[in-house]
């Protein structure tokens, strides 16, 4: 490819050479470095390619030259400095050429290469970049100053000439190339100053800043004047625009990177003064230069909010003559504060505020035309546009920063502007006059500075005396003020409280009926803000809900933009969420609305996600009456949880959450929900991404579906659980184990045979130990032990069958564990070890399991008799201390607690109520540990003989023996 680029016989076939350069560039990331999946370019070939590339720098075709510059930068990222140390020395040599095209192309390469290398953040890479800067900076700076003088002289000669085209074509081309080279040099200097010097937060001073910034300011002042000479269409007009903008951007970048150096008296005052004058009193050739004014505002705002220019009150130790870095920085901050105080006296602050509101906040004729043509698009553009992209949002951002810094000065000023605007333009005004536009701007200023103005303006009085009367103006031109009023009601939400709330709701509902979509959408947003506010009370709004929903439904039919539909759906979702069960009277309307929107949004996954979220809130609000929505809900649920759906990638996550919400609030299981369960099996077979929610869904099915569910889907449940256990991380295991436990608890006869392989894995987990210092692993082991203990208590015969299977021994061997004794004795040891790490009910399960195992024929069980009795008596003593109330402790059972609100009414048949039922009927809870202990001690004595039994009992501590005797008497 390089030979194609360099081929002399292809000079007329630039497209071929350009394609070769593009392919060469794109192949660098893949083939330049050696990779396992690619042989790459050989080390012997690379030196030749690098050398040849530098020889081809003087490429006449601009498109190919750009590709070559990017190509060099990509190779430099990999090879400089180790493999290509001579790169920059060769480039510097070529910069000394008298050929302007050669130097232009060299600066193009330097710009691209420095941009690439500046993104490397390792300390060694930054050190290399600093060395490059020290090598190149002085030369580039000298070249830049020389070029700017040449450019200004040539421009001056052009202006002084009576005919603008006195230059020969060759001279114009040379000047054009010089201008482009100057811009590239400027970009190179910016990269070196910003990234090639240590931040002045660590070094205090970066000397080039003081030298460069005044020259940049002088250049922008000089070039800006030619904008009035080189009008649009002139050959050099694009350069003037580009140069002025780039100079301002460089100044902004330097101020952000080196604020302490920028605060020099030779830099900050003149630049800030320049920006101030351009904003407040721009020349004719600047007034229409919006992008330049934006840069001035950005720089001014950056200085005002710069934290490095705000000093602290910390002083120096008396007698300490050494100035620390922090003290030096604080001294510079004080100097910067003094500069700002001198430049920003009260009169200038007030003037700037007035100019921002009266000039830059005003809607232009272009704005009004865009609004009339597309109200919906206009609304979203105002909402979504970045403040640095358009003049009015940028002016608002500067205004807010100004207000934060000079609140006490500006608050009365803004209030006076508001009063003046309202006085000059009554609410009945119907023509779009400068007075109306100024009032809109004043309203906007008060709206965005609501936080700072809340102590200076009574919202209640303003609303009743001015904003409300504005809404009585029904003329078509009233939409300008109406939209602003709607926005204000959302911005001042913190001041809308008490009795003023209902009138504000009425006002926004009235605006929601406006014919202008921009007004409607602004009202939607403000209603959302009011309803999400902490001072929202549903009883105040419930009377407006039917009308509000009707207007939302109507607006949904009229809008076209995706963002508009999302905004309306969000409002509906918030209404449902905040109203809760009070939304029930409107349930029929919503059940007609959601399917309609769902069908209309086919192919728009992001919009369907919003529908799913709103439906989820609706299901939660309906609670146990949610089955009334099943005809609407189940098709959405089926589609959003189907992994074969074309929208599966986008909808599945929200679909499973909707599924969980549906089951959580279902009063009973219905066949349609049972038929949906295979979708969950398919989801889990594909990935474990939704594991926690999937386990909650299975738990809901167990609680709601009972035996019928288990008979229908037992194989699927077992398949999912078997795939999960042992193959997921600790968090996944902790989500899964409660489901296994509730299966064993609710179906002690049917579930264990289905879960045989899983239970064998749990034996390995429990007796295998593990990293006990890891809380998650300790919790997994304790939960596994609780499940096995429950199995032994509730289905002893299957437990005996499980522990005698040869596959358990095989699993132990594969896990690297050598078991020299009966597996049951290993379980006894593990239960004794973990009994203090679990809560009341699992502890009781451990104790009951240990009691049952007293009947083992193994003589080693007598060696553990004292420990077993000690555990049992401690649990029995705990029951006494709790006044026999295990139910309170049981509420915290780890296996099925979801931290959800407990259902207040026992009659409410939801998931929570069923969980409480399961808890209250738990055999572990209802068994008498003392009775089980007594029976199994007697069986143990008869099994091992009185002599051996009494010998084991004699090892008991007298206190424990006394407690045991007391319990056995009862």
Secondary structure by P-SEA (a helix, b strand, c coil): ccccccccccccaaaaaaaaaaaaaaacccccccccccccccccaaaaaaaaaaaacccccaaaaaaaaaaaaaaaaccccccccaaaaaaaaaaacccaaaaaaaaaaaaaaaaaaaacccaaaaaaaaaaaaacaaaaaaaaaaaaaaaaaaaaaaaaccccccccaaaaaaaaaaaaaaaaaaaaaaaaaaccccccccccccaaaaacaaaaaaaaaaaaaacccccccccaaaaaaaaaaaaaaaaaaaaaacccccccccccaaaaaaaaaaacccccccccaaaaaaaaaaaaaaaaacccccccccccccccccccaaaaaaaaaaaaaaaaaaaccaaaaaaaaaaaaaccccccaaaaaaaaacaaaaaaaaacccccccaaaaaaaaaaaaaaacccccaaaaaaaaaaaaaacccccccccaaaaaaaaaaaaaaaacccccccccaaaaaaccaaaaaacccccaaaaaaaaaaaaaaacccccccaaaaaaaaaaaaaacccaaaaaaaaaaaaaaaacccccccccccaaaaaaaaaaaaaaccccaaaaaaaaaaaaaaaaaaccccccaaaaaaaaaaaaaaaacccaaaaaaaaaaaaaaaaaacccccccccccaaaaaaaaccccccccccaaaaaaaaaaaaaacccccaaaaaaaaaaaaaaaacccaaaaaaaaaaaaaacccaaaaaacaaaaaaaaaaccccccaaaaaacaaaaaaaaaaccccccccaaaaaaaaaaaaacccccccaaaaaaaaaaaaaaaaaaaacaaaaaaaaacaaaaaaaaaacccccccaaaaaaaaaaaccccccaaaaaaaaaaaaaaccccccccccaaaaaaaaaaaaaaaaaaaccccccccccccccccccccccccccccaaaaaaaaaaacccccccaaaaaaaaaaaaaaaacaaaaaaaaaaccaaaaaaaaaaaac
